[in-house]
Amino acid sequence: SHLSELLSQLTSLLNSPPVEREMGIEDVCEAPEAMPVFWISKWIDFTEKYGICYELCDRSMGVFFNDSTKFVLDARRNQLAFVDKENREEHYSMDNTPYSLDKKVKLLDYFTKYMDTHLLSAGAKKASNAGDELARLPCLRFWLKTKSSNIAFHLSNGTLQINFADHVKLVLCPLMGAVSIIDPHQNLRVLKFSLIKEHGCTHELYRRLKYAKGICEKIMEHYSSK
């Protein structure tokens, strides 16, 4: 699976200790071409009542409801996918949704307006192509909040994202073999795992990658217990 691939990439990477020469070491590891296609740029936790809602970097959206059903809405906000508890998918246009989804569609509309009004995006916006297929948009498979107020998201395309309480975000992509770092000022840089392994990284990044490995293991435990 993508997650076990990511775990093995991180394990291999963390066998190389961080370097003492801190300044500029990550510049040689940069690989902008390995930028992930999707990451979560906004999210809001309504789990006390409904679920968690998020927006991807291309302005498409999703909801992970408390009953484990999911919505994915395209960037133009007119094509909707509903994913049931067994991960079966149904596709609708927003002006033609079934009565059985009425309450959830109203909640989606409320969440959308709330996020558009109140929340800033994390990282650069990727332009969405007019021909983008709803089917290729990932949905949120699992998420968890830690005691230290960090939050982790695992997307169906294999991407693992960790939002730290200090407003640094890591987006780890096993397919690209890369980690994207979004700093508190929304600057994004992409580093290849292979280059980090070759040249090393700062102690701070090493610590965050080690933390990401632990999150990876936790999510794998969750999946294997289901």
C-alpha positions as a printed Julia matrix, in Angstrom:
226×3 Matrix{Float64}:
   0.0    0.0     0.0
   0.99   3.67   -0.33
   1.22   3.99    3.44
   3.58   1.03    3.9
   5.67   2.41    1.01
   5.86   5.78    2.8
   6.79   4.07    6.06
   9.64   2.2     4.37
  10.84   5.43    2.67
  10.85   7.26    6.02
  12.56   4.37    7.83
  15.33   4.29    5.23
  15.67   8.08    5.32
  15.85   8.28    9.11
  18.75   5.81    9.17
  20.84   8.72    7.84
  21.48  11.03   10.82
  20.82  14.79   10.54
  23.8   16.95    9.63
  25.45  19.44   11.94
  25.81  22.05    9.18
  22.33  23.52    9.51
  22.21  26.52    7.19
  21.36  25.93    3.56
  21.62  22.13    3.68
  18.05  21.71    2.45
  18.65  23.87   -0.65
  20.51  20.97   -2.31
  17.54  18.66   -1.61
  14.93  20.87   -3.31
  12.92  19.38   -6.18
  10.0   21.64   -7.15
   8.98  19.13   -9.86
   7.99  16.68   -7.08
   5.31  19.03   -5.72
   2.23  17.04   -4.66
  -0.89  17.4    -6.78
  -3.12  17.84   -3.74
  -2.83  18.93   -0.15
  -5.35  20.21    2.37
  -5.25  24.01    2.39
  -8.15  24.62    4.82
 -10.03  22.5     7.3
 -12.54  22.92   10.08
 -13.51  20.5    12.82
 -17.26  20.14   13.34
 -16.91  16.61   14.75
 -18.84  17.37   17.93
 -21.93  17.43   15.73
 -21.24  16.59   12.09
 -17.7   15.79   10.94
 -14.6   17.42    9.51
 -14.68  19.59    6.39
 -11.63  20.48    4.29
 -10.62  22.26    1.11
  -7.84  20.99   -1.17
  -5.29  23.33   -2.78
  -7.25  23.37   -6.07
 -10.4   24.6    -4.22
 -12.16  21.22   -4.42
 -13.69  20.2    -1.11
 -14.54  17.23    1.03
 -16.38  16.25    4.19
 -15.65  13.25    6.4
 -18.89  12.81    8.34
 -19.05  11.3    11.83
 -20.91   8.29   10.38
 -17.84   7.57    8.14
 -19.6    8.59    4.91
 -17.81  11.17    2.76
 -18.43  13.91    0.22
 -16.01  15.15   -2.45
 -16.98  18.31   -4.36
 -15.05  19.51   -7.41
 -13.36  22.93   -7.62
 -16.16  24.39   -9.71
 -18.53  23.31   -6.94
 -21.01  21.55   -9.22
 -20.01  17.85   -9.29
 -20.44  15.82   -6.1
 -19.24  12.34   -5.15
 -20.81  10.55   -2.19
 -18.79   7.71   -0.64
 -20.7    5.36    1.66
 -19.35   3.39    4.64
 -18.34   0.51    2.35
 -16.43   2.97    0.1
 -18.97   2.67   -2.72
 -19.1    5.87   -4.76
 -22.09   7.66   -6.3
 -21.79  10.76   -8.48
 -24.3   13.61   -8.74
 -24.53  17.16   -9.98
 -25.19  19.63   -7.16
 -28.56  20.62   -8.64
 -29.71  16.99   -8.78
 -28.9   15.23   -5.5
 -31.18  12.57   -3.97
 -33.56  13.45   -1.16
 -31.74  11.01    1.16
 -28.66  13.28    1.05
 -30.55  16.54    1.62
 -29.32  17.15    5.16
 -25.7   16.41    4.26
 -25.85  18.6     1.12
 -27.18  21.5     3.26
 -24.32  20.97    5.71
 -21.82  20.92    2.82
 -23.23  24.24    1.6
 -22.91  25.72    5.1
 -19.33  24.42    5.53
 -18.34  25.77    2.09
 -19.63  29.27    2.86
 -18.04  29.22    6.32
 -14.59  28.27    5.0
 -14.75  30.72    2.08
 -15.54  33.52    4.53
 -13.43  32.73    7.59
 -10.36  30.67    6.69
  -7.08  31.42    4.92
  -5.48  28.84    2.63
  -2.21  27.04    3.38
   0.34  27.07    0.56
   0.18  28.25   -3.03
  -3.02  27.73   -5.0
  -2.75  25.28   -7.83
  -4.82  26.24  -10.86
  -7.49  23.66  -11.54
  -7.82  22.46  -15.12
 -11.23  22.85  -16.71
 -11.12  19.18  -17.67
 -10.35  17.89  -14.18
 -12.29  14.75  -13.42
 -14.15  14.45  -10.14
 -13.06  10.81  -10.09
  -9.38  11.7    -9.69
  -9.93  13.89   -6.62
  -8.77  12.11   -3.47
 -10.99  11.85   -0.43
  -9.96  11.91    3.2
  -9.54   8.31    4.36
  -8.57   8.92    7.97
  -7.54  11.75   10.25
  -6.4   12.12   13.82
  -5.69  14.86   16.31
  -2.9   14.35   18.83
  -2.62  15.47   22.46
  -0.12  18.12   21.36
  -2.78  19.62   19.0
  -1.07  18.41   15.83
  -3.44  17.01   13.21
  -2.77  14.37   10.57
  -4.73  13.66    7.38
  -4.38  10.58    5.18
  -5.79  11.0     1.66
  -6.94   8.18   -0.61
  -4.13   8.98   -3.11
  -1.51   8.04   -0.49
  -0.62  11.57    0.65
  -0.03  12.0     4.38
  -0.28  15.56    5.7
   0.66  16.69    9.19
  -0.3   20.15   10.43
   1.81  20.98   13.47
   0.58  23.22   16.28
   3.36  25.74   15.4
   1.74  26.2    11.94
   4.37  24.25   10.0
   2.86  21.64    7.66
   4.43  18.56    6.1
   2.89  16.95    3.01
   4.47  13.54    2.42
   3.96  11.84   -0.92
   5.18   8.24   -1.4
   4.51   8.39   -5.16
   6.76  11.43   -5.62
   9.18  10.23   -2.9
   9.13  13.74   -1.48
   8.1   15.93    1.43
   6.67  19.41    0.97
   7.14  21.85    3.82
   4.75  24.77    4.23
   6.06  27.29    6.74
   3.91  29.58    8.95
   4.17  32.31    6.24
   2.71  29.89    3.62
   6.02  29.48    1.73
   6.25  26.01    0.21
   9.38  24.03   -0.62
   9.64  20.45   -1.86
  12.49  18.13   -0.86
  13.19  14.7    -2.39
  13.67  11.82    0.06
  16.59  10.49   -2.03
  18.4   13.85   -1.83
  17.77  14.16    1.93
  19.2   10.66    2.32
  22.27  11.66    0.32
  22.91  15.11    1.83
  21.18  15.0     5.22
  18.77  17.55    6.69
  18.48  19.93    9.63
  17.77  18.61   13.11
  14.37  20.28   13.0
  13.28  18.52    9.81
  14.72  15.22   11.06
  12.6   15.55   14.22
   9.46  16.27   12.18
  10.11  13.35    9.8
  10.62  11.05   12.78
   7.28  12.25   14.14
   5.67  11.6    10.72
   6.99   8.03   10.81
   5.24   7.53   14.17
   1.98   8.92   12.74
   2.35   6.58    9.75
   2.63   3.61   12.11
  -0.42   4.77   14.1
  -2.57   5.03   10.97
  -1.43   1.62    9.75
  -2.41   0.16   13.14
  -5.84   1.75   12.76
  -6.33   0.23    9.29
  -5.15  -3.22   10.35
  -7.51  -3.25   13.35
 -10.57  -2.65   11.15
